[in-house]
Each structure stands twice: as C-alpha cells, then as structure tokens.
Amino acid sequence: MDSYLVEIVMLLSAVVLVLVLAVFALARQIGVLHTRLAPAGALMTTAGPKVGEPAPLLSVPDLSGSPIEFGGSRNLPQLLLFISPTCPVCKELVPTAKSMAKSEKLSLVFGSDGGEVQKHSDYVSKMGIEEYPYVVSLELGMKFEVSKLPYAVLIDEKGILRSKGLVNSREHLESLVESMRTGYESIQDYLVKEELIGEQA
C-alpha cells in the first residue's frame, strides 16, 4: 500500500512539473508575440481634410472670447483635442494631452461642437484646463468632420494637417506626434510602406 502511494505521489509530482514547464513556455511565447505585435495608432477616418494638405483656416472665439486661429503658420505645432463633458474616455485623456503638450512643445487647444456654455465652463474648472483655450463651436467640428469623441487633429507649424483620428489612449495620442515626426500618415501606413520596401530590397 505504501509503495502504491509513493507511486501516486511521484506521478502527481511529474504531472505538476510538466505543467509548470508548460506555463513557463507559454509565458515566453506570449512575450515574444507581444514584442512582434505592431503598436496601434489613432484610428484615422477618411472624412474631413486630408493628411498632408493645408488645414482649414478658421478663427473661433474660445470660452473667454479670445479668437483662436486654426491653420496657417504658427510658432508651434497645434494639437486640437475634441472632447465633451459627457465623454468618460475624454476625462482620462485630458491629463495625458496636457502632459504631452508640455513635453512635445505643442500648442494645445480643446474643442467641442456644442452644448450649454456653462457646462463647458464648469468642465474646464473641474479638469483644471483653464490655461488652455477651450472652443465650443459646431463649425469647428464640421470643418474637421468629427463624428465620434475623443478625436484629435495635429497641425504643424506651416499649417499642414499632419495626423488625425479617434484617440482612446495615450498610445493613440503619441502616434499622432510620431506620424508628424516620421512623415507617415499613421503607424499602419508606416508598416505597409516598410513591408513594401522590404519586399523590393
């Protein structure tokens, strides 16, 4: 009887050891796959102004009444982030946009396409973004054909639209800046073109 129990314990130990080794092997494979997966960029839409073309010229007053210019030449690239007080994802992105504007030296403007001005004023105070222009304009949203939020547009110093798209995370926002730096419309565009270059080599 004792030898029978010993055999069972040894068999179970062997099974546990095999399972542990299998878990380690799977964990390693997940790590390899993670490094091979391409980062996801902002989801670009075909609507609105085209990337690589001049951004629409527009002057819209912010909540304080100061005119905010869009398009045309400027000292810094302009990041326009469309948000709304009722958008939960927007609340997560606002601090990210503020941080990125400082680190990347961007002129940050928040935009919304409508609603009660008081609600937007309260939202500005709640989010601590008083130092940034906040524009409430249906025309602005229509010019860039914004259909879903949060949506971001990046315009370079020469007034050229460099990147745009739906942004749901820090990575999406960062992909807009990378698009401007590299000259590719999006990360997906970069991957396609790099693959074509590799095939031609």
Buried (B, 14 or more C-beta within 10 A) or exposed (E): EEEEEEEEEEEEEEEEEEEEEEEEEEEEEEEEEEEEEEEBBBBBBEEBBEBEEBBBEBEBEBBEEEEBBBBBEBEEBBBBBBBBBEBEBBBEBBEBBBEBBEEBEBBBBBBBBEBEEEBBBEBBEEBEBEEBBBBBBEEBBEBBEBEEBBBBBBBBEEBBBBBBBBBBBBBBBBBBBBBBEEEBBBBBBBBEEEEEEEEEE
